[in-house]
Amino acid sequence: MASSKSESGSDADLRRAIDFLEKGEWQAAHEIVQKDEESVLSWWAHGIVHLMEGDLSNARYWYRRAGRPLPDQPVAEDELEQLRKAAR
């Protein structure tokens, strides 16, 4: 069964990445999300990884790829809350 672009990848892996991000462990989350080249939610999570590490240029790239605008004053915690809701 083929997955849609927005739902591909492992849901469990995405949840693990979100858990790592919520703990501030962006390196561990990065290891997970960089392997998923199909999931829009993983692309968004990838953007949050780079937001947390302070790499706004790279964050902007992943947000754009996910079809999301990077907020003018991005707050990682707010982004994570929205991502977790979208990943349910």
ZALUMRO-30784 format. One record per atom (N, C-alpha, C): y, z, x; residue number from 1; residue in three letters. Coordinates in Angstrom, 2 decimals. Layout:
<atoms>
+---------+---------+---------+------+------+
:      py :      pz :      px : bado : nuvo :
+---------+---------+---------+------+------+
:       Y :       Z :       X :  NUM :  ala :
...
+---------+---------+---------+------+------+
</atoms>
This chain:
<atoms>
+---------+---------+---------+------+------+
:      py :      pz :      px : bado : nuvo :
+---------+---------+---------+------+------+
:   -1.18 :    0.00 :    0.85 :    1 :  met :
:    0.00 :    0.00 :    0.00 :    1 :  met :
:    1.24 :    0.00 :    0.89 :    1 :  met :
:    2.09 :   -0.97 :    0.72 :    2 :  ala :
:    3.31 :   -1.06 :    1.53 :    2 :  ala :
:    4.35 :   -0.10 :    1.00 :    2 :  ala :
:    5.07 :    0.52 :    1.91 :    3 :  ser :
:    6.13 :    1.45 :    1.54 :    3 :  ser :
:    7.45 :    0.72 :    1.45 :    3 :  ser :
:    8.32 :    1.20 :    0.59 :    4 :  ser :
:    9.66 :    0.63 :    0.56 :    4 :  ser :
:   10.42 :    1.13 :    1.78 :    4 :  ser :
:   11.47 :    0.43 :    2.12 :    5 :  lys :
:   12.26 :    0.79 :    3.30 :    5 :  lys :
:   12.78 :    2.22 :    3.20 :    5 :  lys :
:   13.15 :    2.67 :    2.01 :    6 :  ser :
:   13.73 :    4.00 :    1.87 :    6 :  ser :
:   12.69 :    5.10 :    1.86 :    6 :  ser :
:   11.39 :    4.75 :    1.67 :    7 :  glu :
:   10.37 :    5.78 :    1.55 :    7 :  glu :
:    9.30 :    5.66 :    2.62 :    7 :  glu :
:    9.47 :    4.75 :    3.57 :    8 :  ser :
:    8.43 :    4.59 :    4.58 :    8 :  ser :
:    8.47 :    5.73 :    5.58 :    8 :  ser :
:    7.47 :    5.76 :    6.43 :    9 :  gly :
:    7.40 :    6.86 :    7.39 :    9 :  gly :
:    6.74 :    8.05 :    6.76 :    9 :  gly :
:    6.48 :    9.02 :    7.54 :   10 :  ser :
:    5.78 :   10.20 :    7.08 :   10 :  ser :
:    6.76 :   11.22 :    6.49 :   10 :  ser :
:    6.53 :   11.55 :    5.23 :   11 :  asp :
:    7.36 :   12.57 :    4.60 :   11 :  asp :
:    7.22 :   13.91 :    5.32 :   11 :  asp :
:    6.01 :   14.21 :    5.75 :   12 :  ala :
:    5.78 :   15.48 :    6.46 :   12 :  ala :
:    6.54 :   15.51 :    7.78 :   12 :  ala :
:    6.55 :   14.38 :    8.49 :   13 :  asp :
:    7.30 :   14.31 :    9.75 :   13 :  asp :
:    8.79 :   14.49 :    9.50 :   13 :  asp :
:    9.30 :   13.86 :    8.46 :   14 :  leu :
:   10.71 :   14.00 :    8.14 :   14 :  leu :
:   11.05 :   15.45 :    7.81 :   14 :  leu :
:   10.21 :   16.08 :    7.03 :   15 :  arg :
:   10.44 :   17.51 :    6.70 :   15 :  arg :
:   10.42 :   18.36 :    7.96 :   15 :  arg :
:    9.48 :   18.07 :    8.89 :   16 :  arg :
:    9.45 :   18.80 :   10.16 :   16 :  arg :
:   10.74 :   18.58 :   10.94 :   16 :  arg :
:   11.22 :   17.35 :   10.98 :   17 :  ala :
:   12.46 :   17.05 :   11.69 :   17 :  ala :
:   13.63 :   17.82 :   11.07 :   17 :  ala :
:   13.69 :   17.85 :    9.75 :   18 :  ile :
:   14.76 :   18.59 :    9.07 :   18 :  ile :
:   14.66 :   20.07 :    9.40 :   18 :  ile :
:   13.45 :   20.61 :    9.40 :   19 :  asp :
:   13.26 :   22.03 :    9.75 :   19 :  asp :
:   13.79 :   22.30 :   11.16 :   19 :  asp :
:   13.46 :   21.41 :   12.11 :   20 :  phe :
:   13.97 :   21.57 :   13.47 :   20 :  phe :
:   15.50 :   21.52 :   13.50 :   20 :  phe :
:   16.07 :   20.57 :   12.77 :   21 :  leu :
:   17.53 :   20.45 :   12.75 :   21 :  leu :
:   18.18 :   21.71 :   12.20 :   21 :  leu :
:   17.59 :   22.28 :   11.15 :   22 :  glu :
:   18.15 :   23.50 :   10.56 :   22 :  glu :
:   18.08 :   24.68 :   11.52 :   22 :  glu :
:   17.15 :   24.63 :   12.48 :   23 :  lys :
:   17.05 :   25.68 :   13.50 :   23 :  lys :
:   17.91 :   25.36 :   14.72 :   23 :  lys :
:   18.60 :   24.22 :   14.68 :   24 :  gly :
:   19.43 :   23.82 :   15.82 :   24 :  gly :
:   18.64 :   23.15 :   16.93 :   24 :  gly :
:   17.39 :   22.82 :   16.67 :   25 :  glu :
:   16.53 :   22.22 :   17.67 :   25 :  glu :
:   16.56 :   20.70 :   17.55 :   25 :  glu :
:   17.73 :   20.13 :   17.88 :   26 :  trp :
:   17.91 :   18.70 :   17.67 :   26 :  trp :
:   17.05 :   17.85 :   18.60 :   26 :  trp :
:   16.70 :   18.37 :   19.77 :   27 :  gln :
:   15.85 :   17.59 :   20.68 :   27 :  gln :
:   14.46 :   17.37 :   20.06 :   27 :  gln :
:   13.89 :   18.41 :   19.47 :   28 :  ala :
:   12.57 :   18.29 :   18.83 :   28 :  ala :
:   12.65 :   17.34 :   17.63 :   28 :  ala :
:   13.73 :   17.44 :   16.86 :   29 :  ala :
:   13.92 :   16.54 :   15.72 :   29 :  ala :
:   14.06 :   15.10 :   16.20 :   29 :  ala :
:   14.75 :   14.92 :   17.31 :   30 :  his :
:   14.95 :   13.57 :   17.85 :   30 :  his :
:   13.62 :   12.92 :   18.21 :   30 :  his :
:   12.70 :   13.70 :   18.79 :   31 :  glu :
:   11.38 :   13.18 :   19.14 :   31 :  glu :
:   10.67 :   12.60 :   17.91 :   31 :  glu :
:   10.89 :   13.21 :   16.76 :   32 :  ile :
:   10.24 :   12.76 :   15.53 :   32 :  ile :
:   10.94 :   11.54 :   14.95 :   32 :  ile :
:   12.24 :   11.63 :   14.75 :   33 :  val :
:   12.94 :   10.57 :   14.01 :   33 :  val :
:   13.08 :    9.28 :   14.80 :   33 :  val :
:   13.08 :    9.37 :   16.12 :   34 :  gln :
:   13.23 :    8.14 :   16.89 :   34 :  gln :
:   11.99 :    7.26 :   16.82 :   34 :  gln :
:   10.87 :    7.82 :   16.37 :   35 :  lys :
:    9.63 :    7.04 :   16.23 :   35 :  lys :
:    9.57 :    6.28 :   14.91 :   35 :  lys :
:   10.41 :    6.64 :   13.95 :   36 :  asp :
:   10.37 :    6.00 :   12.63 :   36 :  asp :
:   11.46 :    4.93 :   12.56 :   36 :  asp :
:   11.04 :    3.69 :   12.62 :   37 :  glu :
:   11.99 :    2.58 :   12.62 :   37 :  glu :
:   12.15 :    1.96 :   11.25 :   37 :  glu :
:   11.57 :    2.58 :   10.21 :   38 :  glu :
:   11.59 :    1.99 :    8.88 :   38 :  glu :
:   12.31 :    2.82 :    7.81 :   38 :  glu :
:   12.36 :    4.12 :    7.98 :   39 :  ser :
:   12.85 :    5.01 :    6.92 :   39 :  ser :
:   14.36 :    5.22 :    6.99 :   39 :  ser :
:   15.02 :    4.91 :    5.91 :   40 :  val :
:   16.46 :    5.13 :    5.82 :   40 :  val :
:   16.80 :    6.61 :    5.99 :   40 :  val :
:   15.96 :    7.48 :    5.42 :   41 :  leu :
:   16.21 :    8.91 :    5.57 :   41 :  leu :
:   16.04 :    9.36 :    7.01 :   41 :  leu :
:   15.09 :    8.78 :    7.72 :   42 :  ser :
:   14.95 :    9.11 :    9.15 :   42 :  ser :
:   16.13 :    8.59 :    9.94 :   42 :  ser :
:   16.67 :    7.45 :    9.56 :   43 :  trp :
:   17.87 :    6.94 :   10.24 :   43 :  trp :
:   19.03 :    7.90 :   10.04 :   43 :  trp :
:   19.15 :    8.41 :    8.82 :   44 :  trp :
:   20.20 :    9.39 :    8.53 :   44 :  trp :
:   19.97 :   10.65 :    9.37 :   44 :  trp :
:   18.72 :   11.14 :    9.40 :   45 :  ala :
:   18.40 :   12.31 :   10.22 :   45 :  ala :
:   18.71 :   12.03 :   11.69 :   45 :  ala :
:   18.44 :   10.81 :   12.14 :   46 :  his :
:   18.73 :   10.43 :   13.52 :   46 :  his :
:   20.23 :   10.53 :   13.78 :   46 :  his :
:   21.03 :   10.12 :   12.80 :   47 :  gly :
:   22.47 :   10.26 :   12.92 :   47 :  gly :
:   22.90 :   11.71 :   13.02 :   47 :  gly :
:   22.25 :   12.57 :   12.24 :   48 :  ile :
:   22.57 :   14.00 :   12.29 :   48 :  ile :
:   22.20 :   14.59 :   13.64 :   48 :  ile :
:   21.08 :   14.13 :   14.22 :   49 :  val :
:   20.70 :   14.57 :   15.57 :   49 :  val :
:   21.86 :   14.32 :   16.52 :   49 :  val :
:   22.39 :   13.10 :   16.50 :   50 :  his :
:   23.46 :   12.76 :   17.44 :   50 :  his :
:   24.77 :   13.45 :   17.08 :   50 :  his :
:   24.97 :   13.73 :   15.82 :   51 :  leu :
:   26.12 :   14.53 :   15.40 :   51 :  leu :
:   26.03 :   15.92 :   16.01 :   51 :  leu :
:   24.85 :   16.51 :   15.95 :   52 :  met :
:   24.66 :   17.86 :   16.49 :   52 :  met :
:   24.80 :   17.91 :   18.01 :   52 :  met :
:   24.41 :   16.83 :   18.68 :   53 :  glu :
:   24.52 :   16.84 :   20.14 :   53 :  glu :
:   25.92 :   16.43 :   20.60 :   53 :  glu :
:   26.78 :   16.06 :   19.65 :   54 :  gly :
:   28.16 :   15.71 :   19.99 :   54 :  gly :
:   28.37 :   14.26 :   20.36 :   54 :  gly :
:   27.40 :   13.40 :   20.08 :   55 :  asp :
:   27.49 :   11.98 :   20.38 :   55 :  asp :
:   27.88 :   11.22 :   19.11 :   55 :  asp :
:   29.18 :   11.25 :   18.81 :   56 :  leu :
:   29.65 :   10.65 :   17.55 :   56 :  leu :
:   29.47 :    9.15 :   17.50 :   56 :  leu :
:   29.58 :    8.48 :   18.63 :   57 :  ser :
:   29.38 :    7.04 :   18.65 :   57 :  ser :
:   27.97 :    6.67 :   18.22 :   57 :  ser :
:   26.99 :    7.36 :   18.75 :   58 :  asn :
:   25.60 :    7.11 :   18.38 :   58 :  asn :
:   25.33 :    7.57 :   16.95 :   58 :  asn :
:   25.92 :    8.69 :   16.55 :   59 :  ala :
:   25.77 :    9.17 :   15.17 :   59 :  ala :
:   26.30 :    8.11 :   14.20 :   59 :  ala :
:   27.45 :    7.55 :   14.53 :   60 :  arg :
:   28.07 :    6.52 :   13.68 :   60 :  arg :
:   27.13 :    5.32 :   13.51 :   60 :  arg :
:   26.48 :    4.91 :   14.62 :   61 :  tyr :
:   25.53 :    3.79 :   14.58 :   61 :  tyr :
:   24.41 :    4.09 :   13.58 :   61 :  tyr :
:   23.79 :    5.28 :   13.67 :   62 :  trp :
:   22.66 :    5.60 :   12.80 :   62 :  trp :
:   23.08 :    5.80 :   11.35 :   62 :  trp :
:   24.25 :    6.35 :   11.14 :   63 :  tyr :
:   24.76 :    6.47 :    9.76 :   63 :  tyr :
:   24.98 :    5.08 :    9.17 :   63 :  tyr :
:   25.56 :    4.19 :    9.96 :   64 :  arg :
:   25.80 :    2.82 :    9.48 :   64 :  arg :
:   24.46 :    2.14 :    9.16 :   64 :  arg :
:   23.49 :    2.32 :   10.03 :   65 :  arg :
:   22.16 :    1.73 :    9.80 :   65 :  arg :
:   21.54 :    2.28 :    8.53 :   65 :  arg :
:   21.78 :    3.56 :    8.25 :   66 :  ala :
:   21.25 :    4.19 :    7.03 :   66 :  ala :
:   22.08 :    3.85 :    5.79 :   66 :  ala :
:   23.18 :    3.11 :    5.98 :   67 :  gly :
:   24.02 :    2.74 :    4.84 :   67 :  gly :
:   24.89 :    3.88 :    4.34 :   67 :  gly :
:   25.19 :    4.82 :    5.22 :   68 :  arg :
:   26.00 :    5.99 :    4.85 :   68 :  arg :
:   27.25 :    6.04 :    5.70 :   68 :  arg :
:   28.37 :    6.39 :    5.09 :   69 :  pro :
:   29.57 :    6.58 :    5.90 :   69 :  pro :
:   29.50 :    7.92 :    6.65 :   69 :  pro :
:   29.93 :    7.91 :    7.89 :   70 :  leu :
:   30.04 :    9.17 :    8.63 :   70 :  leu :
:   31.32 :    9.84 :    8.16 :   70 :  leu :
:   31.23 :   11.06 :    7.64 :   71 :  pro :
:   32.45 :   11.73 :    7.17 :   71 :  pro :
:   33.49 :   11.86 :    8.29 :   71 :  pro :
:   34.76 :   11.87 :    7.91 :   72 :  asp :
:   35.84 :   12.02 :    8.89 :   72 :  asp :
:   35.72 :   13.33 :    9.66 :   72 :  asp :
:   35.34 :   14.38 :    8.98 :   73 :  gln :
:   35.15 :   15.69 :    9.60 :   73 :  gln :
:   33.71 :   16.13 :    9.32 :   73 :  gln :
:   32.74 :   15.51 :    9.99 :   74 :  pro :
:   31.35 :   15.81 :    9.66 :   74 :  pro :
:   30.95 :   17.25 :   10.02 :   74 :  pro :
:   30.21 :   17.86 :    9.11 :   75 :  val :
:   29.67 :   19.20 :    9.32 :   75 :  val :
:   28.16 :   19.07 :    9.22 :   75 :  val :
:   27.47 :   19.31 :   10.31 :   76 :  ala :
:   26.03 :   19.09 :   10.36 :   76 :  ala :
:   25.29 :   19.85 :    9.27 :   76 :  ala :
:   25.69 :   21.08 :    9.00 :   77 :  glu :
:   25.01 :   21.88 :    7.99 :   77 :  glu :
:   25.13 :   21.24 :    6.61 :   77 :  glu :
:   26.30 :   20.70 :    6.29 :   78 :  asp :
:   26.49 :   20.02 :    5.01 :   78 :  asp :
:   25.63 :   18.76 :    4.92 :   78 :  asp :
:   25.60 :   18.02 :    6.01 :   79 :  glu :
:   24.79 :   16.80 :    6.06 :   79 :  glu :
:   23.30 :   17.14 :    5.90 :   79 :  glu :
:   22.86 :   18.20 :    6.57 :   80 :  leu :
:   21.46 :   18.61 :    6.46 :   80 :  leu :
:   21.10 :   19.02 :    5.04 :   80 :  leu :
:   21.99 :   19.72 :    4.38 :   81 :  glu :
:   21.74 :   20.12 :    2.98 :   81 :  glu :
:   21.56 :   18.88 :    2.11 :   81 :  glu :
:   22.43 :   17.89 :    2.29 :   82 :  gln :
:   22.32 :   16.66 :    1.50 :   82 :  gln :
:   21.05 :   15.89 :    1.85 :   82 :  gln :
:   20.70 :   15.85 :    3.12 :   83 :  leu :
:   19.49 :   15.16 :    3.55 :   83 :  leu :
:   18.26 :   15.83 :    2.95 :   83 :  leu :
:   18.20 :   17.15 :    3.01 :   84 :  arg :
:   17.04 :   17.86 :    2.46 :   84 :  arg :
:   16.89 :   17.56 :    0.97 :   84 :  arg :
:   17.99 :   17.53 :    0.22 :   85 :  lys :
:   17.92 :   17.20 :   -1.21 :   85 :  lys :
:   17.42 :   15.77 :   -1.40 :   85 :  lys :
:   17.89 :   14.85 :   -0.59 :   86 :  ala :
:   17.47 :   13.44 :   -0.71 :   86 :  ala :
:   16.00 :   13.26 :   -0.34 :   86 :  ala :
:   15.48 :   14.12 :    0.53 :   87 :  ala :
:   14.10 :   13.98 :    1.01 :   87 :  ala :
:   13.07 :   14.60 :    0.06 :   87 :  ala :
:   13.51 :   15.23 :   -0.99 :   88 :  arg :
:   12.56 :   15.88 :   -1.94 :   88 :  arg :
:   11.72 :   14.87 :   -2.66 :   88 :  arg :
+---------+---------+---------+------+------+
</atoms>
